[in-house]
């Protein structure tokens, strides 16, 4: 059992070394895109929610 676990960890290490990791600049750029999109979607959904709340309140 221990040998299988050690073999698995060795294979994981070998696979991780094969990965092409993004540069710091690429990672920060991708993060910035995600943050901007999330903020835009949150704003959009907040506005839609406020509008629908007003509609439902006027009906009730």
Secondary structure, 3 states (H helix, E strand, C coil): CHHHHHHHHHHHHHHHHHCCCCCHHHHHHHHHHHHHHHHHHHHHHHHHHHHHHHHHHHHC
